[in-house]
Amino acid sequence: MIAEIDTSLIDWSRAQFALTAIYHWLFVPLTLGLGIVQAIMETIYYKTGDEFWKKTAKFWMKIFGINFAIGVATGLILEFEFGTNWSNYSWFVGDIFGAPLAIEGIVAFFMEATFIAVMYFGWNKVSKGFHLTSTWLTIVGATISAFWILVANAWMQHPAGMHFNPDTVRNEMGSFWEVALSPVAINKFFHTVLSGWIIGGMVVAGISSWYLLKKRETKFALASIKVGVAFGLIACLLSIWTGDGSAAQVAEKQPMKLAAMEGLYKGDKGINLVGIGILNPSKKEYNDDKSPFLFKIDVPIPKFLSYLSFGDFNAYVPGIKDIIDGGYTTSDGSIALSALEKMKKGKLAIAALADYSSAKADSALFERKADSIKNAITAAECVVETADGDTILLLSDEVFATKKATVYSRIAESRQQLNDNIKYFGYGYIKEPSDLIPPISLTFYAFRIMVILGGFLLLLFAISAYFSYKNKFETKRWLQWTCLISILFAIIAGQAGWVVAEVGRQPWAIQDMLPTSAAISRLSTSSVQITFFIFLALFTVLLIAELKIMINAIKKGPQINEQ
Amino acid sequence: MDTTYIFLQNYWWFLVSLLGALLVFLLFVQGGQSLLFTIGKTPIQQKMLLNSTGRKWEFTFTTLVTFGGAFFASFPLFYSTSFGGAYWVWILILLCFVLQAVSYEYQAKKGNLLGTKTYKIFLLLNGILAPVLIGTAVGTFFNGAEFIVNKAQLTTIGNPVISSWATSWHGLEAAFVVWNVFLGLAVFFLSRVLALLYFINNINDDEIQKKSRKQLIIETILFLVFFLTFFVHLLFQKGFAVNPDTKEVFMQSYKYLNNFIQMPVVLVVLLVGVVGVLFGIGKTILSAAWKKGIWFAGTGTVLTVLALLLCAGWNDTAYYPSLTNLQSSLTIQNSSSSLFTLKTMAYVSILIPLVLAYIVYAWRALDIHKITNKEMEENEHTY
């Protein structure tokens, strides 16, 4: 049982979580975006009484419902996987991490579940006003749920508002508001929900364009496009702003992630932002002298990475090698420790915790024995066995007092050593400095894909909005084709964003506090492999079914609902 | 220990128990699914059944998720130990809920890949497996599970996982303890009883009414057999008690019987609950025109399950006992969140009555209109 945790178990546990998250994020952003679009449409219906808008809203609600079901299903798995596959994590930070999940359930999920039923089944049963309110509350509930789960995710990227309690051997919450309203959480919420809005806007524009290409449902399609592209355009503009905020936070809190995103090995002042590039596959070590790129073109604004990161064109941005080697001045003015120094401190923290726990156990024995010693008649009753297995014969009050004082000073010393090094606790589990480097190419390319597709979508929404509001969209077949194909681009951009966020923070489950290797459940690799493939098969079949149903519903079109 | 802390630990055990109790009541949706082919002989009858209990599936689902979240926030050591250890039981439960989540929406849709029949079978599977598995899993609260918790393990650098399961069955071994299975089957037949009562209340169709009333008698008998056997055994079995001074866990004869005697309020809740369930069923069977059975039996179910779960965790009882190492057993004291977190979450819990109020409001707004043949045939949104 004391055998080392198998690295394949870590990899498969990560793979299973990634699989579930990727599938979850295929469906959820669309519901976040479509939910608003359909609510806007129903509001127009409520204001104008025009049946056309009711039918238009109802069509998008149908698409929403098909997505919603499978989003819910994958979401359930994600929540419980924290327990099933990341049980050590769940104990180590459950005191903080559980709260947002519980609040999500109490505040958001019930709102969603209650009012979605009214939205679908209440058309002829409740008043128009109640129905409209329900449609809005469905998406408000979904968005609140996004907020709380992103609070949880942001906390893993930038832990705040907690302290380590050596008595309970876990982290405990010290400030709820620091957790819930951490700037990282707020930014992550907006950036992520906006990406959902972009996908929602693109899906509305894309499907409507398909009708135009087929010369069907023209009125419906043009009206939907107006709402979809305006919504998408606003979301795109706002997401540039939140994306900028996100880059600055990563630079400050997760410098290694930033370095990976940029393929930056050697840091400097006034660093350029890489526009596009191809990484050198023969670069295997962070400290070999090979060039990191086969080819790259920087963004034409000089020193842009320094500016994005720290708001200063001449700011120093550390590279991967710098972060491992340490010695540079960080943004807060301190000198960065090397990876080896952090690992040493981490091991000191872990050792101090072990010492603290055993001294604490001994002190409990002394306390318990204190009374019985006084009445002891035989020497055997005066024996205290310590956690180390030593037996101490307590012959006199004097000896007892000395031994007891030693135990209490051990408690104080170990506590001090723990406090001094707790910041690096997680580093104690790291074996090699190079283990601190996330997969570079995946992070680097995913970041480029997200940014480039995001820029493209912004342009597309702007052009589409222009033609749409000039009433010329109907004749622009090239634009309709582009919108249809770009549904895929919007989805890929969203997935790529999550890859940057989650792959880029490896090896950490919680930044600097707990690596994934120490966060897992003690299972056999084969068990996790089996469940991985079960989920893979199940989700894939359900995805195909979902797409087929959606395509059928689109082919049938909103007209059918009009009868 | 701080009395506020002790109060909050008990309060949160109450809330978790209440969520569990609501979940068992809401399993009537699963009961409805398991009866889909028993009561519904024609496609239109099946459609009415699906649209009756089925339109509440999201409540059951959401309650399950919230139950998980609340348990995580208030008793994280349970979350990590049980979910990470009894892996296969929880994975099976999750899988069958995934099947449910998509099946209502997809079964009647064109192009659904697997065909309507397959999705109905998925619903049937969830209808059977979910209550049986959840009931069996809850059985381990009284009969123990096979795990070890050792927090010191965190300082073993190559292998820092603190909770470990002692059998390679990873939770499936619970199914070999007959009393767990009896509870599982009791929950299963109860879910069917509740579903029948809901059909009777909610569907205006003579044939479904007649069939449901007939089936109700059979399901009630089976429910009573399994539940009473489990319950009588519970009262007489040894229980997992905690010494309040030393926190030591030890076996005590008649522990659960004593809990009811020492906590008369819980006993009253239990008795009112049982009477509610029996009255709801009994009057439905005796009076052919009476349709309100679900509300009595439903409330009764919530109260009964609440009392049972309180009995598992309150009054110095280990609610998740370890058979492998008695001192690893989880109690509401040794597995709870910090005082700060419990307090914060207690503020959040003030919202619960508000949530219940709007659920009741929206539920009533929809249920005033009964399910009829006519609604099913109109081209409105139906399952």
Interface residues (C-beta under 8 A of the other chain):
Chain A: M1 I2 A3 E4 I5 K62 G65 I66 F68 A69 I70 V72 A73 T74 G75 L76 I77 E79 F80 F82 G83 T84 N85 W86 S87 N88 Y89 S90 W91 F92 G94 D95 I96 F97 G98 A99 L101 A102 I103 E104 G105 I106 V107 F109 F110 M111 E112 A113 T114 F115 I116 A117 V118 Y120 F121 G122 W123 N124 K125 V126 F130 S134 N165 T168 V169 R170 E172 M173 G174 F176 K347 I350 A351 L353 A354 S357 S358 G428 Y429 A518 I520 S521 R522 L523 S524 S527 T531 I534 L538 V541 L542 I544 A545 E546 K548 I549 I551 N552 A553 K556 Q563
Chain B: R55 K56 E58 F59 F61 T62 L64 V65 T66 F67 G68 G69 A70 F72 A73 S74 P76 L77 Y79 S80 T81 S82 F83 G84 G85 Y87 W88 W90 I91 L94 L95 F97 V98 A101 V102 Y104 E105 Y106 K109 K110 G111 N112 L113 L114 K151 A152 L154 T155 T156 I157 G158 N159 P160 V161 I162 S163 S164 W165 S168 H170 S337 S338 F340 T341 T344 M345 V348 S349 L351 I352 V355 Y358 I359 A362 W363 A365 L366 I368 H369 N379 E380 H381
